[in-house]
């Protein structure tokens, strides 16, 4: 089911490859993930990958944005790997989390029920290497395959200090009908749906339950290397001009200029399960006060929308963010960075809430930069 890319967007026509059938033009279904990976990739993009969206396309369309990547079956992995590396270097847990989620997204194929080819190269980052893309929900044994992918994704997210239930965001659609001549399945592809139409149209099918994810990550702890890398550095934002291929007509692409940020923004009108996933990452109320565990080491006092960065206190040989029950961070910088990330996510949620007009996600980005600069 193709989207009308022309809605509200400026169109620029160009000559593309001959049309070819694929199992759903769905590369924009998870736009929030693309929007979060894009600025991480832009921090350092030695392969000149044009945009993360190309990693979700079939080979013919992907070739136009692959940069120096010649193994197109590995473009999605290469994009995720570079974005993850950049986010890790910047100490951005949110960026690492969404790079991993991106790696697990379903890639377009030629027909309903057709599986996409797995990458045969080794990623630089073991966390990325551990994950493969979701497969068409109508393909053989897809429910089990995709569930295992989601659970492994949850483990890898937990290992970098992210919220493991966000792995459910990588899920795909309900199975389509094998032999569907339209190759559309039960999909959507709306380029200007900022969170992603799979969320706003309630089309996401959860691969696993929250209890199954909790069980899967029970033995996972944040690696020392990752925790040490999570210093409070600036979360990058960028303005990117992206090609949105319409392979049915293969005559025009919509060039969409959007400002993006590596954060988990609110998914409005999402499915109850998807809304729960997002809320679980940002629900704790933050108060920058002195606690019984000691002096608050988070010195940033900015509080857009009345949302403060949560307290950070010493705990034995480490440091903890008081709104979280996870193991303490090894370094103070890592804990402070996490505190700023939590505030940023909650601020973005509030900015996107119905009825809010006092501040924007961009204002939250600015505050996040200030939060991390205050302790750098």
C-alpha positions in Angstrom: 0.0 0.0 0.0 1.9 3.1 -1.2 1.6 6.3 0.6 0.9 9.6 -1.2 4.3 11.2 -0.7 3.0 14.4 -2.2 0.8 15.3 0.8 2.2 18.4 2.3 5.6 17.9 0.7 7.5 19.6 -2.1 8.0 17.0 -4.9 11.0 17.0 -7.2 10.7 14.6 -10.1 13.7 12.6 -11.2 14.4 9.5 -13.4 14.8 6.3 -11.3 15.3 2.7 -12.1 12.6 0.7 -13.9 9.8 -0.2 -11.5 10.1 -3.4 -9.6 7.7 -5.1 -7.1 8.6 -5.3 -3.5 6.8 -6.6 -0.4 5.6 -3.3 0.7 7.0 0.1 0.5 7.4 0.4 4.3 10.7 2.1 4.8 9.0 5.1 6.5 6.8 3.0 8.8 9.3 3.5 11.7 10.3 7.1 11.0 11.2 7.8 14.6 14.0 5.2 14.3 15.3 6.8 11.1 15.1 10.2 12.7 17.1 9.0 15.6 19.8 7.2 13.6 20.3 9.9 11.0 22.1 12.5 13.3 24.2 9.7 14.8 25.3 8.6 11.3 26.0 12.2 10.3 28.6 12.6 13.1 31.0 10.6 11.1 30.0 9.0 7.8 33.2 7.8 6.1 31.2 5.6 3.6 29.1 8.5 2.5 25.8 6.7 3.1 23.2 9.1 1.9 20.5 8.3 4.5 19.5 5.4 6.8 16.3 4.9 4.8 18.3 3.3 2.0 19.3 0.4 4.2 15.7 -0.6 4.4 15.1 -0.7 0.6 15.6 -3.5 -1.8 19.0 -3.6 -3.7 17.9 -1.7 -6.8 16.7 1.3 -4.7 19.3 1.0 -2.0 22.1 1.3 -4.5 21.3 5.0 -5.0 22.1 5.9 -1.4 24.7 3.3 -0.4 27.8 5.5 -0.8 30.9 3.3 -1.0 29.1 0.3 0.4 29.0 -2.3 -2.4 27.5 -5.3 -0.6 23.9 -4.0 -0.5 22.7 -6.9 1.7 24.9 -5.3 4.4 24.0 -1.7 3.9 21.5 -1.8 6.8 24.2 -3.4 9.1 26.9 -0.9 8.0 24.6 2.0 8.6 23.7 0.7 12.1 27.3 -0.1 12.9 28.6 3.4 12.0 25.8 5.1 13.9 26.4 2.9 16.9 30.1 3.6 16.8 29.4 7.4 16.7 26.9 7.3 19.4 29.2 5.2 21.7 32.0 7.7 21.1 29.7 10.5 22.0 28.4 8.7 25.1 24.9 8.8 23.8 22.9 5.8 25.1 19.8 6.9 23.2 21.8 7.0 20.0 23.2 3.5 20.6 19.8 2.2 21.4 18.2 3.4 18.2 21.1 2.3 16.1 20.4 -1.2 17.4 16.6 -0.9 16.8 17.3 0.3 13.3 19.4 -2.8 12.6 16.5 -5.0 13.5 13.9 -3.4 11.3 12.4 -5.4 8.4 13.9 -4.7 5.0 11.7 -4.5 1.9 11.6 -7.6 -0.3 10.0 -8.6 -3.6 6.7 -10.1 -2.5 4.6 -11.0 0.5 6.2 -13.9 2.4 9.7 -13.4 0.9 12.6 -13.1 3.3 15.4 -10.6 2.9 19.0 -11.8 2.6 21.1 -11.7 5.8 24.4 -9.8 5.8 27.4 -12.0 5.4 29.9 -9.6 6.8 31.0 -9.0 10.4 30.1 -5.7 12.1 32.7 -3.7 14.0 30.5 -3.7 17.1 29.5 -7.0 18.7 26.1 -5.5 19.8 25.2 -4.8 16.1 26.6 -8.1 15.0 24.3 -10.0 17.4 21.2 -8.6 15.6 19.6 -9.3 12.2 16.7 -7.7 10.5 13.0 -8.8 11.1 11.6 -10.9 8.3 8.3 -10.6 6.5 5.6 -11.7 8.9 4.1 -14.0 6.3 7.4 -15.9 5.7 8.1 -19.4 7.1 8.3 -19.5 10.9 8.3 -15.7 11.0 6.7 -15.4 14.4 9.5 -17.4 16.1 12.2 -15.8 14.0 11.1 -12.3 14.8 10.5 -13.0 18.4 14.0 -14.2 18.8 15.3 -11.1 17.0 13.4 -8.9 19.4 14.6 -10.7 22.5 18.2 -10.5 21.3 17.7 -6.8 20.5 16.4 -6.3 24.0 19.5 -7.9 25.5 21.8 -5.8 23.4 19.9 -2.6 24.3 20.1 -3.5 28.0 23.9 -4.2 27.7 24.4 -0.5 26.7 22.2 0.9 29.4 19.1 1.5 27.3 15.5 0.5 28.0 15.1 -3.1 26.8 11.4 -2.9 26.1 12.1 -0.4 23.3 13.0 -3.5 21.4 9.3 -3.9 20.7 9.5 -0.8 18.5 11.4 -2.9 15.9 8.3 -5.1 15.3 6.6 -5.4 12.0 3.0 -5.7 10.7 0.5 -8.5 10.8 1.1 -11.2 8.1 -0.2 -10.4 4.6 -1.7 -12.9 2.1 0.8 -15.0 0.2 0.3 -14.3 -3.5 -1.2 -10.8 -3.0 -0.8 -9.3 -6.5 -0.3 -5.8 -5.0 2.5 -7.0 -2.7 1.1 -4.6 -0.2 0.3 -6.9 2.7 -0.9 -5.1 5.8 1.6 -2.3 5.7 1.8 1.5 5.6 4.4 4.0 4.3 3.7 7.6 5.2 6.8 9.7 4.7 5.6 12.7 6.7 4.3 10.7 9.7 7.0 11.7 12.2 6.7 8.9 14.7 5.9 6.4 11.9 2.6 5.1 10.6 3.1 1.7 12.1 2.6 3.4 15.5 0.1 6.1 14.7 -2.1 3.7 12.7 -1.9 1.0 15.4 -0.4 -1.6 13.0 2.6 -2.7 15.1 2.4 -6.4 16.2 4.4 -7.1 19.4 7.0 -9.9 19.0 7.1 -10.6 22.7 5.6 -9.7 26.0 7.1 -7.3 28.5 7.5 -10.4 30.8 9.4 -12.3 28.2 11.7 -9.3 27.6 12.3 -9.0 31.4 13.3 -12.7 31.6 15.6 -12.4 28.6 17.5 -9.5 30.0 17.6 -10.6 33.6 21.2 -11.6 33.5 22.4 -8.7 31.4 24.5 -6.0 32.9 25.9 -2.8 31.3 29.4 -3.4 30.1 32.2 -1.3 31.7 33.4 -0.1 28.3 29.9 1.1 27.4 29.4 2.8 30.8 32.7 4.5 30.6 31.9 5.8 27.1 28.6 7.3 28.2 30.1 10.7 29.1 27.9 13.7 28.9 28.5 14.9 25.4 26.3 16.8 23.1 23.5 15.0 21.3 23.8 15.9 17.7 20.9 17.2 15.6 20.9 17.7 11.8 18.8 18.8 8.9 18.8 16.1 6.3 17.4 16.1 2.8 16.2 12.5 2.1 15.1 10.7 -1.0 11.8 8.8 -0.5 11.5 6.3 -3.4 8.1 5.4 -4.8 9.1 2.2 -6.6 5.6 1.6 -8.1 5.9 4.4 -10.6 9.7 4.9 -10.4 9.3 8.4 -11.7 9.5 10.7 -8.8 11.0 11.0 -5.4 9.9 13.2 -2.6 12.7 15.3 -1.2 11.8 15.9 2.4 13.8 18.3 4.5 13.3 17.5 8.2 15.0 18.5 11.3 15.7 15.4 13.4 17.1 14.5 16.8 18.3 11.3 18.4 15.7 10.9 21.0 12.6 8.9 21.8 9.8 11.4 21.1 6.2 10.7 22.0 4.2 8.4 19.8 0.8 10.0 19.7 -2.2 7.7 19.1 0.1 4.7 19.2 -1.1 1.2 20.0 -1.5 0.6 23.8 1.5 -1.7 23.7 3.6 0.8 21.8 2.6 3.6 24.0 3.6 1.5 27.0 7.0 0.8 25.5 7.7 4.5 25.1 6.3 5.5 28.4 8.4 2.8 30.2 11.5 4.6 29.0 10.6 8.0 30.3 7.9 7.7 32.9 9.8 8.4 36.1 9.2 11.9 37.6 12.6 13.7 38.0 13.5 15.8 41.0 17.0 17.5 41.3 17.2 17.3 45.0 19.5 15.9 47.7 18.5 12.4 48.6 19.1 10.1 51.6 21.9 8.4 49.6 24.0 11.6 49.5 24.4 14.9 47.7 22.9 15.3 44.3 25.8 15.4 41.8 23.6 16.5 38.9 24.2 20.3 38.9 22.1 21.3 35.9 19.0 23.2 37.0 17.2 23.8 33.7 13.6 22.4 33.8 11.5 23.0 30.6 7.9 22.1 31.3 8.8 21.6 35.0 10.9 18.5 34.1 14.2 18.4 35.9 17.1 16.1 35.3 16.9 13.3 37.9 19.3 13.3 40.8 22.7 11.5 40.5 24.2 10.2 43.8 27.2 8.2 44.8 26.5 4.6 45.5 29.3 2.4 46.8 32.0 2.4 44.1 29.7 3.8 41.5 27.0 6.4 40.7 23.3 5.9 40.3 20.4 7.9 38.7 17.9 7.9 41.5 14.8 7.3 39.3 16.2 4.1 37.9 16.7 0.7 39.7 19.5 -0.5 37.4 23.1 -1.2 38.5 25.2 1.9 39.3 27.3 3.4 36.6 31.0 3.0 36.8 31.8 6.7 36.2 30.1 9.9 37.3 30.1 11.2 33.7 28.1 8.2 32.5 25.5 8.7 35.2 25.2 12.4 34.5 24.8 11.7 30.8 22.0 9.2 31.6 20.3 11.8 33.8 20.4 14.4 31.0 19.1 11.8 28.5 16.1 11.0 30.8 15.3 14.6 31.1 15.6 15.1 27.4 13.2 12.2 26.6 10.6 13.3 29.1 10.9 16.9 27.8 10.4 15.7 24.2 7.4 13.6 25.3 5.9 16.7 26.9 6.6 18.9 23.9 4.7 16.5 21.6 1.8 16.1 24.0 -1.6 17.4 22.9 -2.3 20.9 23.9 1.3 21.9 24.5 2.4 25.1 22.7 4.9 26.6 25.2 8.0 24.7 24.0 9.2 22.4 21.2 11.4 19.3 20.8 14.0 21.7 19.5 14.0 23.6 22.8 14.5 20.2 24.5 17.5 19.6 22.3 19.0 22.9 23.3 18.4 22.2 27.0 20.0 18.7 26.6 23.1 20.3 25.1 23.2 22.7 28.1 22.7 19.9 30.6 25.6 17.9 29.2 27.8 20.9 28.8 27.3 21.9 32.4 29.2 18.8 33.6 31.7 18.3 30.8 
